[in-house]
Amino acid sequence: MSEETVVFARRASGLVRELSWWDVLLFTLAGPAASGMTYYTVKVPGLYPGGNIVLAFLVGLIIWIFPVIVLAIFASSFPRSGSLYVVISRVLHPLFGFIPNWTYVLGGGAALAVGFLNYLGLIPIASSFQVAGQITKHASLISIGESLADPWVRLWIALGLTLIIWVLELWGLSRLKWVLRVLIYLPLLVTAIALITFFVGSGPAAFDSVYGTGMYTGVNNLAGNLDIAGAMMSPGEALQGMLLSVLWAFTAAEAVSFVGSEVKTPRKSFLRGMMIGIVAVGLLYILNAWAVQVAFGGDFIQNYSWLYYNQSDQLQGLLGVTPAAPSIPFYSSLIMGSATMAIIFGVGYFLWYLNTSMIIWMAGVRGIFAMAFDRLLPLKLTEVNRRGAPTWANHLIGIFAILGVFIGLGDSLGASLSSIMLAIEDFTCMFFIWPLGLAAMFLPFTRPDLFEKSTFQYKIFGFPWVSVLGAITFGVGFWIMLTVGLELTDIWAQIGVALFILIGLIFVAYMYRRNRKEGIDPTKIFTEIPPA
């Protein structure tokens, strides 16, 4: 490849290989493991009564395995920043690569999602103090919990947390990986303890000991009296509804693929680490959803959630206190019956949110860096500091993350604009899956030169297996888009998605024009894989 033929932003990325296969595994595990474990396991049954959340997570795992395999193949074969963008843009078309990457890194996949998760992740801590106070009958602990539950208090904490992550991301992966390892091991330990409590403790007795004799039965009776039976769905209908939350819960498993330029021995690390990681997070989801039902009973989990989100005043009247949001830390704290452990559980599960925020921020930065390196965005975004961390790409993600915090505030306050933004986040988060599948389908046919360099050249009856995996991934991704698209019922959400994509394309058009003025043919850039 000569300078005259292909001109990237520069001859080398400036990024340093710092991560091992173990980091790939940990990041694949910790990226998704936030809301899915903390809330969806016990919240979603009340939103779709009649469904089986354990089955939903199993189906979600099976569905997500195919995109993760394709991501691992791409990242191991072409270990560059934003590897899925790199391959899609080379196999299909630069704009086919740009649009899903642009919407992902600045939308619900990374930047906006960071701020929203920083805000949402504070809820486990708030509810843990609330439960700690209810366990000990300590008014001061309840007061702390209610203060942390205040939307405006959470705003300032989430903003401060976002600024801290902003600084940490500029440290470079040589230091950041050690921070992340500690922040992943701690919640793993807390989660293991929570799971054990569900198998050794009695949920009904624990609930009655905190809220009063007969309250466990009272919750079930109240749900029956308020006609939860009338809200019941058929198992198939409930499963379909649950899958929207479940599939979103698995997102961020793809995040580690964005750091291809910074992984040691990528040909081994990605396939091993991502495959073990996605199975591990799926099993954690399934275990959390099943174990809590072992302790409390599936009907109670469903009934409490349904009452909390639909009949909260009646639930409060029954319990005599402000009901805590249904979550795994809430239920494990009840069984332990300890204020100290309640706070530990809340902080531990909050760390899953912190991990997700840091990992998807890292992915978003590399996605921005990759597009700028291909001259689709201003070259300023390719600058790297002396620690090997992109600088201006970090700042761009940080600005959008701050916006995401305010989306979280708006969601807590019930603002209509926030619901529109959340619909946009969901859509932009999973948009990348179907182009990923399409690129895998046609990799052996449109770019046989790249296929010959890939780590997965197996064939069956002369037909490339990567094309089969790509076809399945395309089907999954297209179905997800149709499902998520049902959220875009508001015309302003539809306009928001269109404007979001249009703004990105305007940047591309500007950069194409600028590149040609400098004597660079942009189309030639995409005939080659960028330098590491």
N, C-alpha and C positions, 0 to 999 in steps of 0.2 A: 504494500500500500504506500503510495507516494504522496507527498504534500501537495503535488499538483493535481492529483486525481481526487483525493478526498481530504477535506479540511474540516476537522472537528474544532472544538473550542481551543484545544491544545494537544500536544503529542501524548500526554499522560494525564490521567485523572487527578493524581495527587492524593488519592485515598490509599490507606494502608491496610493490609490484611491482618486483622486482629482476632477474629472470631474462630472458635473451634466448632466441631460438629456438635459438641455438648451445648454450646451457646445456641446453635440453630435449633436444637431440640427444645431447650428452655424457652426461647422466644416464640417458637411455634405453639408451645403449651400456654405460656403466660399471655400471649397476645389476645386470644379470645376469652380467657378465663376471668371474666368480670361479672357483668349482669347475668350471663347464662347460668353461672353457679349460684350467685348471691340471691337473685330475685326470680328469674324465669322458672326455676325449678318449683317454686311454691306460689308464684304470682299467676302464671299462665293457666294453671288448672281452674282458677276462679274466673278467668276471663272467657274461657271456653269450657264450661262445665259439661261433663260427659266424656271428655277426652282422656287419653293416657299420655301423660307427659314423658314417662320413661320411654315409651314406644316412639314418641316424637323425637326425642334426642337420639335414639338409635337410628331412625330413618334419616335424621339430619346428618349424622356421622357418615352413613353410607353415601349420601348424596355428595357431601363435601370431600370425600376421599378422592374422587376423580379430578376435580380442579387442583387439589393439592399435589397429586401425582404429576400432573402436567406442569405445575409451577416448579416442582422439584427438578423435573427434567430440563426445563428451560434454564433455571438458575444454575444447575450443575454443568450444563452444556455451554452456556454463555454467561459466565460469572461476571456480570457488570451491574452497575447501579441501575435499579429499575429494570431488572432483566425481562419481566413480562412485557413492559413497554418496548424494550429494545427488540425483542423477537417479533412481536405483533407488527411493529412499524416496518420491519424488514421483510416479513413474509407476506403481509397484506398490503398496507400502504401507510406512509407516515401519518396521515390524518386518522387512520384506523387505530394507530398506536397512541396518538396524542389525546384524542377525545376521552377514552376511558381512563387514561392516566391522569389527565388534567382534572376530571371530575372526582377521581378517587383521592388524589393527594391534597386537594384544597377543600373537598367536600366531606362526605360522611365516612370516608375511609381513613382519613388522617386529620387534617388541620381542624376543621369544624368539630369533628368528633372528639378531639383531644379536650377542647374546652368544655364540651357538653359532659364528657365522662368525668372530668375534674369536679364539675358541679354535682353530678349525679352520685359520684362515689362517696360524697360526704354523708349521704343518707344512712349507710350502715353505722357510722360512728354516732350520729344523732340518735338513732333508734337504740343503739347499744347502751348509751347513758340512760335513755328513757326506761329500758327494760331493767337496767341495773337498779334504778330508783324504785321500780315497781317490785323488784325482788326483795329489796331491803327496806322498803317503805321510807326511803330517804328523799325528802322533798328537794334537797339541793341537787341530787343527781338527776332527778326528773326535770328540774329547772334548766340544768346544763343541756340536757337532751332537747328540750323544747327550744332553747336558744339556738342550738346548732341546726334545728329543723327550720328555723326562720329563713325564708328565701333570701332576704337581704344580708343576713349574717353569712350564709353560705356563699353569697356572691363574693364578698371580700376575701374569704378564705380560699375560694377557688381561683380568684385572680392571683393571689399570692403564690399559690401552688403552681399555677401556670408559669409565672415568672421564674420560679425555682427550676422547673423542668427546662425552661428556655436556656438558663445558664448551664445546667448539667449537659444538655445536648451539645453545647459548644466545647465541652471538655475533650471530645473525641472518644472513639470506641475503646481505646486502650484503657481509659479510666471508667468510662460509662458501663462497660461490660461487668466490672466488679460490683458496681452499685446495683445493677440489675440482678446479678446472681444472688446477692444478699436479699434483695427485695422479692425475689421469687421463692427462695428457700423458706423464708419466714411464713408467708401465707400458705405454702404447701404443708408446713408443720401444723399450723392452726387448722387447716382444712382436714387434715388427718385426725386431729383430736375431735373436731366436730362430728366427723363420720362415726368415730368410735362411740361417742355419746349416744347416737341414735340407736346403736345396736345393744347397748347395755342399760339404757334408761327407759323409763315409762313415760310416754308423752302425756296421757290423760292425767296421771298423778302429778306430774310436774306442772301442768297447766292449772290444775285445781289448787295446788299449793301456793301459787302466786296470786291467782285471781279469785279464789274462794271455792269451797266445796260445791261440786255440781256444775261449775262453769264450763267444763269441757262438753258435757252433755247439753248444757244450755246453748252453746254456740251451734251445735248441730240442730237442736230444736228450733232455734231462732231462724236459721236458714230454711228449715222446712216450713215454718209458719209464714215466712215472707215469700214463699213459692219459688224456691230455687228449682224445683221440678219443672216449672214452666219455662225456665231459662236453659234447661238441658238441651244439648245438641246430640245428633246422632254421632257415633264414634268417628265415622269418616269425615263429617263436616267439622267436628271439633279438631281432628288431627290436621286438617287443612288449615284451620285458623292458627293452631299452635305452631305450625311449620314456619309461618312468617317470622315469629319471634325466634324460633330455634335456629333457622338458617342465618338470621342476623347475628345470633349469639356466636356462631362459628367464624364470623368474619374477624379479620386480623391474623388468622392462621397464615395468610399470604404475606404478611408484612415482612418477615425475615428474608423473603426472596429479593427484596429491594436492595439488600446490602451485599450483593454478589461480589462486588469488587473488594470487600473487606472480610471475606471468609477464607481461612486457610484450607487447602485441599478441597476446593468446592465440589469436585466430581464425586467425592465420597460423602462429604459433610451434608449436602442438601438432601440427597436421596435418603440417607440414613436418619438424619435429624428431623426432617419434616414429616416423614412417614411415622416414625415413633411418636413425634409430638402431637400430630393430629389424632392418632388413636388414643394417646394418653389423655388429651383434653376431652375427647368424647366419652371415655370411661369415667372421668371425673364428673362430667355432667350427669351421666346415667346413675352413678353411685350417689351423688347428692340428691337427685330426684327420688331415687328408690329408698335410700336409707331414712330420710325424714318421714316417708310414708310408713316404714316399718315401725317407727316410734309413735307416730301420732295417728296413723290411719289415713288412707287416701281421701276418704270422704271428709274428714275434718280439715285437711289441708285445702281441699277444694272449697268447703263451706266458709272457712275463715277468710280466705282470699276473696270470695264472692261478696261476703258481707262487707269487708274492708273497702272494696272499690265500688260497691253499689249501695250499701246500706250502712254507712259508717256511723251515722247518728244512733241508729238502733243498736249497733255493736257497742258503741261507747256507753249507751244506757245500760246494757246488760253487764258489762265489765266494771262500770263505775269509774273508769279511768280512760284517758285518751289511748285508743288502741295503737299498738306499734305496727308498722308496716310489715307484712309477711316477708320473711327472709330467712335464709339458713342460719345466720348469726342469732336471729330472734329465737328460733326454735331450739338451737343448741344451748343457748343461754338459759332458757327455761329449764331444760333437763339438768344442767349443771347447778342451777340455783345459787349461783355466786355472782355478785356484782363485779368482782375483779375479772372473772372469766368472761362475763358479758362484754366488758370493755375490750378485753383481749380479742374476743371473736369479732367484734365490730371493727377494730383496727386491722386485724389480720385480713378480713375480707375486703376492707378498703384498699389494702395494698395490691389486691388484684387489679383494681381500677387504676392505681398509680402505674403498675407495670404496663397495662394496656396503653395508657396515655404515652408513656415514654417510648414504647416500641413502635406505635403507629406514627408518632412524631418523627422518629428516626427514619421510618419508611417514607413518610411524606417528603422529608428533606432530600432523600436520595432520588425520589421520583422527579422532583423539581430539578435537581442537579442533572439528571440524565437528559431531560428535555432541553435544558440550556446547553449541555455539552454537544447536543446535536444541532445547536443553533436554531431551535424552535422558540426559545425564550431568550431574553437578554443575557449576554455572556457574563454579566456581573454575578449572576446566580451560580456560576461555577467556581467562584473563589473559595479557597480552602485555607484554614488557618494552620499554624505550625503544629497543631495537634492532630491534623488530618481530618478535621471536621469542616464541612461546608458552612460558610458564614451567612451570606445573604439569603441563601435558601432557607437556613434556620430562621432568619428574621421574618421571612415571608410566612412561613408556617406559624410562627409565633403570633403574628398579627391576626391571622384567621382563627387561631386557637382562642385568643381573647374574645373574638366575636362569638365563638362557640360557647363560652361561659355565659354570655348574655342570652343566648338561645336557651340554655339551661334555666336561667332565671325566668325567662318568659314562659317556659313550659310549666314551671312551678306556680306561676301566677295565673296560668290559664290564658295567656295572651294568644290571640288568633294568629298573629304573625309568627309566633314561635312554632305553632303546630304546622304552619306552612313550611318553615325552615326544616323541621324535623322530617317532614315528608320528602323534602329535597335531599336531606342527609341519607335517608334510607335508600333512595333511588340511586344516588351517586356512589354509595358504598359498594353496591354489588353489580354495578354496570359492567365492570371489567370482565366478568366470568365468560360471557358468550363470545366476545372477541378473542379471549384466550383460547377457547375451544376451537374457534374457527381457524386461528393461526396454527394450532397443533394438527388440525385436519389436513391443511394444505402445505405444511412445512416440507414434506418429502416431494411435493409436486411443483410448487412454485419456487422453492429455494433448495434444490437437491444438494447444492454446495454446502449449505448450512446443515442440512440433515446428515450429511456425511461426517460432520464435526460433532454431532450430538452424542450424548452418552446412551441413548436409547434407540438403537437401530434394528430392534427385533422385528421379524416378519412372520406372518402365518399365512401359508399358501401364497407367499409372495406379496402379501399386503402389509404395509407398515402398521405396527401396533399403535404407534403414536397417533395415527389418524383415527383409529378406533377410539382411543381415549379422548381425542379431541372432539369427535362426534358426540360422545356421551356428555362431555363438558359443555359443548355448545347447547345441547338440548336442555341440560340442567340450567345453564345460565339464561337461556331465552325464556324458559318457564318461570324462573325467578323474576325476570324483568316484567313479565306479564302479571305476576302476582303482586310484586311491589308497586307496579304501575297503578294498581287499584287504589293505592293511597293518594295518588295525585288527582283527587277528585276536585280539589279547589283550583279554579282557573289561575289564581296567582301562583300556586305551586307549579303548575305547568309552565307558566310564563317564566318563573324563576329558574327552572331547569334549562329552558331554552336560552335565557339570557346568560346563564352561567357558562354554557357551552359556547355561545356566540362570542363572549368576551375573550375566551381562550383562543378561538379561531382568529379573532382580530389580531391578537399578539402574533400568531403564526404567520398571518398574511404580511404583517409589518416586517417580521424577521426574514421572510422569503424575499421581500423587496430589498431589504437592507443587504442581505447576502449577495444578491445578484448585482447590486451596485458596487460591492466590493470584489466582484469578479469570481464569486463562489457559486457553483451550481448546487443548490440544496439537494436535488434529487440524487446526486452522486454520493452524498453522505450516507444514504440509506442502502447503498450496495454493500457496505461493510459493517462489521461489528465494531463499536468504538473501542479505543485502547483502554487497557485496565488502569 
